[in-house]
Amino acid sequence: MTDLDFGAAQEAVNRIQRLSDTYWHALDASCRAMDDDAWVGPAGRRFHDDVQAQRRELWDQLTQAVHAAEAKLRSLPRKP
């Protein structure tokens, strides 16, 4: 692996981090609306729980993507 390859990998890690930062809050507005009782009744509670679960899943997936990319980068040699 050359330094150029390491540089490309570093750019990929940075891009993954930027994408994670961008999408981390993608469901926040929906969650706030649900917290303010935008929907009521049993269906509203189920939808609220589903949105919260989807946000947690999104956070987990984004965290895993960033950590995996960082781990891969750390495993690459900087010199050929």
DRENRO-872589 format. One record per residue (C-alpha): residue number from 0; x, y negated, z negated. Coordinates in Angstrom, 1 decimal, decimal comma, m for minus. Layout:
// DRENRO-872589
(NUM; (X; Y; Z))
...
//
This chain:
// DRENRO-872589
(0; (0,0; 0,0; 0,0))
(1; (1,4; m3,4; 0,9))
(2; (0,9; m6,7; m0,9))
(3; (m1,5; m7,7; 1,9))
(4; (m3,7; m4,7; 1,0))
(5; (m3,5; m5,7; m2,6))
(6; (m4,5; m9,2; m1,7))
(7; (m7,5; m7,9; 0,3))
(8; (m8,5; m5,8; m2,6))
(9; (m8,2; m8,8; m4,9))
(10; (m10,4; m10,8; m2,5))
(11; (m13,0; m7,9; m2,6))
(12; (m13,0; m7,9; m6,4))
(13; (m13,5; m11,7; m6,4))
(14; (m16,4; m11,4; m3,9))
(15; (m18,0; m8,6; m6,0))
(16; (m17,7; m10,8; m9,1))
(17; (m19,2; m13,8; m7,3))
(18; (m22,1; m11,7; m6,0))
(19; (m22,7; m10,4; m9,5))
(20; (m22,7; m13,9; m10,9))
(21; (m25,2; m14,9; m8,2))
(22; (m27,6; m12,1; m8,8))
(23; (m27,2; m11,7; m12,6))
(24; (m30,1; m14,1; m13,2))
(25; (m32,3; m13,0; m10,2))
(26; (m35,1; m11,8; m12,4))
(27; (m34,9; m14,4; m15,2))
(28; (m37,7; m16,6; m13,9))
(29; (m40,0; m13,6; m13,6))
(30; (m39,1; m12,5; m17,1))
(31; (m39,7; m16,0; m18,5))
(32; (m43,1; m16,1; m16,8))
(33; (m44,0; m12,7; m18,3))
(34; (m42,8; m13,9; m21,7))
(35; (m45,2; m16,8; m21,3))
(36; (m48,1; m14,3; m20,7))
(37; (m48,4; m15,0; m17,0))
(38; (m50,3; m11,7; m16,9))
(39; (m52,3; m10,4; m19,7))
(40; (m53,9; m7,1; m20,6))
(41; (m52,6; m3,5; m20,2))
(42; (m51,5; m4,0; m16,6))
(43; (m49,7; m7,2; m17,6))
(44; (m47,8; m5,5; m20,4))
(45; (m46,8; m2,7; m18,1))
(46; (m45,6; m5,1; m15,5))
(47; (m43,7; m7,1; m18,1))
(48; (m42,0; m3,9; m19,3))
(49; (m41,2; m2,9; m15,8))
(50; (m39,6; m6,3; m15,0))
(51; (m37,6; m6,2; m18,2))
(52; (m36,4; m2,7; m17,3))
(53; (m35,5; m3,7; m13,8))
(54; (m33,5; m6,6; m15,1))
(55; (m31,6; m4,3; m17,5))
(56; (m30,9; m1,9; m14,6))
(57; (m29,7; m4,8; m12,4))
(58; (m27,4; m6,0; m15,1))
(59; (m26,1; m2,4; m15,6))
(60; (m25,4; m1,9; m11,9))
(61; (m23,7; m5,3; m11,5))
(62; (m21,5; m4,6; m14,5))
(63; (m20,6; m1,2; m13,2))
(64; (m19,7; m2,6; m9,8))
(65; (m17,4; m5,3; m11,2))
(66; (m15,8; m2,9; m13,6))
(67; (m15,2; m0,2; m10,9))
(68; (m13,7; m2,8; m8,6))
(69; (m11,4; m4,2; m11,3))
(70; (m10,3; m0,6; m12,2))
(71; (m9,6; 0,2; m8,6))
(72; (m7,6; m3,0; m8,2))
(73; (m5,6; m2,2; m11,4))
(74; (m4,7; 1,2; m9,9))
(75; (m3,2; m0,2; m6,8))
(76; (0,5; m0,9; m6,6))
(77; (1,6; m4,4; m5,8))
(78; (4,6; m3,3; m3,9))
(79; (5,0; m0,7; m1,2))
//
